[in-house]
Amino acid sequence: MGKTYIFGHKNPDTDSITSSLVMADFERKNGNTDVVSCRLGNVNKETEYVLNYVGVEAPEFIEDLEDGAEVIIVDTANPGELISNLENVKIKRIVDHHQVLLNTSYPVFYRAEPVGCTETIIYKLYKEYGFEVDKKIATLMLSAIISDTLLLKSPTCTQDDVKAVEELSKIAGIDYNTYGMEMLKAGTDLSSFTIDEILKIDAKAIALKDKKSIIAQVNTASIPEVMKMKADLEAGMKKSIEENGLDLFMLLITDIVNSNTQTIALGNCAGIVEKAYGVKLEDNTALLEGVVSRKKQVVPVMTENA
């Protein structure tokens, strides 16, 4: 038996990176010792903070794998977010909390739950299998849940996520509120990024019915600071629209402190934003009060109104 490669989606976030690392630990405890934790993109500032705090290396970067390689997929079930030769590898497991878009021609261990974070599901697996969760693994899991649920404030957060955070914080010996805010703030530092990198930090290609779109999101502790770059951000968005034939590029600038989002929307279908949220785009932008979750508060609402 060859190596098993474990990875999440492109433009990886903290959940994708930590789930790859934690799932590798789970597999080793389950008897599969030849596993490789991987990533399909660069590590962002928030995740870098977590890895430095825990003292672990980032997963190995890959683009594609040899045909026939065995893989485990975490934090996505969307072929468009994975390696290009996905149809030629053997998928052993999928653990995810998103919409199911991936089909296989053979049976797969598939664990998907409507919770706020993949790590919440993996934590359940540890308990179900009777595997020990040490301090390092607990901190990785805890960090991902805090990230995906914005410190339990996101509408995607469930009681399962809350319970996991409470239990994991005890194992890790961490005050999750203090640690969580520092971690989230670390992820809002955009000073070293180019405009192109900012627009790709957390960008997802979304089909709004028959309309082609990219909905990107950046977190911040100060919307006005990010909006100082508005002209440059719009230039980058226009370039992406032209290069990718998009109907819409929607950038979500999410305030992690006040739980609001300022959006910049460009493209021939930008009017969907006005229809979906009952707002008026002024100079291509509008405040979406109480909106923090792309998965729950943006994609379904935009799709419904497309």
Rosetta blueprint (number, residue, H / E / L):
1 M L
2 G L
3 K L
4 T E
5 Y E
6 I E
7 F E
8 G L
9 H L
10 K L
11 N L
12 P L
13 D L
14 T H
15 D H
16 S H
17 I H
18 T H
19 S H
20 S H
21 L H
22 V H
23 M H
24 A H
25 D H
26 F H
27 E H
28 R H
29 K H
30 N L
31 G L
32 N L
33 T L
34 D L
35 V E
36 V E
37 S E
38 C E
39 R E
40 L L
41 G L
42 N L
43 V L
44 N L
45 K H
46 E H
47 T H
48 E H
49 Y H
50 V H
51 L H
52 N H
53 Y H
54 V H
55 G L
56 V L
57 E L
58 A L
59 P L
60 E E
61 F E
62 I L
63 E L
64 D L
65 L L
66 E L
67 D L
68 G L
69 A L
70 E E
71 V E
72 I E
73 I E
74 V E
75 D L
76 T L
77 A L
78 N L
79 P H
80 G H
81 E H
82 L L
83 I L
84 S L
85 N L
86 L H
87 E H
88 N H
89 V L
90 K E
91 I E
92 K E
93 R E
94 I E
95 V E
96 D E
97 H L
98 H L
99 Q L
100 V L
101 L L
102 L L
103 N L
104 T L
105 S L
106 Y L
107 P L
108 V L
109 F E
110 Y E
111 R E
112 A E
113 E L
114 P L
115 V L
116 G L
117 C L
118 T H
119 E H
120 T H
121 I H
122 I H
123 Y H
124 K H
125 L H
126 Y H
127 K H
128 E H
129 Y H
130 G L
131 F L
132 E L
133 V L
134 D L
135 K H
136 K H
137 I H
138 A H
139 T H
140 L H
141 M H
142 L H
143 S H
144 A H
145 I H
146 I H
147 S H
148 D H
149 T H
150 L L
151 L L
152 L L
153 K L
154 S L
155 P L
156 T L
157 C L
158 T L
159 Q H
160 D H
161 D H
162 V H
163 K H
164 A H
165 V H
166 E H
167 E H
168 L H
169 S H
170 K H
171 I H
172 A H
173 G L
174 I L
175 D L
176 Y H
177 N H
178 T H
179 Y H
180 G H
181 M H
182 E H
183 M H
184 L H
185 K H
186 A H
187 G L
188 T L
189 D L
190 L L
191 S L
192 S L
193 F L
194 T L
195 I H
196 D H
197 E H
198 I H
199 L H
200 K H
201 I L
202 D L
203 A E
204 K E
205 A E
206 I E
207 A E
208 L E
209 K L
210 D L
211 K E
212 K E
213 S E
214 I E
215 I E
216 A E
217 Q E
218 V E
219 N E
220 T E
221 A L
222 S L
223 I H
224 P H
225 E H
226 V H
227 M H
228 K L
229 M L
230 K H
231 A H
232 D H
233 L H
234 E H
235 A H
236 G H
237 M H
238 K H
239 K H
240 S H
241 I H
242 E H
243 E H
244 N H
245 G L
246 L L
247 D L
248 L E
249 F E
250 M E
251 L E
252 L E
253 I E
254 T E
255 D E
256 I L
257 V L
258 N L
259 S L
260 N E
261 T E
262 Q E
263 T E
264 I E
265 A E
266 L E
267 G L
268 N L
269 C L
270 A L
271 G H
272 I H
273 V H
274 E H
275 K H
276 A H
277 Y H
278 G L
279 V L
280 K L
281 L L
282 E E
283 D L
284 N L
285 T E
286 A E
287 L E
288 L E
289 E E
290 G L
291 V L
292 V L
293 S L
294 R H
295 K H
296 K H
297 Q H
298 V H
299 V H
300 P H
301 V H
302 M H
303 T H
304 E H
305 N H
306 A L
